[in-house]
Amino acid sequence: GTLRAQLTIDKLFALEASDGAWFSPANDVYFMVSGIESGVDFGPVRVHPAGRDTWELDTGASANNISLWQHDLKPGESVNLFVSMFDQDDSFSPVIFV
């Protein structure tokens, strides 16, 4: 049989706005996922919420159940994943993954 494998972030929490300004509306966060599945390279693939380019995380805001990758693996298959998180405006975003 096959195994349904998935990588999910349970909770992503923004500690503060990426630029530190009091008027800054949000950290505009997205992910890039790439890897090697059974010896074959894939990606990078941009991961963002449906209908939007980014998760908008104001200071103290959070996003839950972010699905980064899923695939069926057959017996003997393997996957190595590389995940990067970006702020749309290239600022540093202090966040916590839970």
Protein Blocks (a to p, Z undefined) as FASTA:
>chain_A
ZZddddddfbacdfbdfklpaklnbdcddddddddeehiaedjdddddehiabdcddehi
acehiafbdcdddehiacddddddddfklpacddddZZ
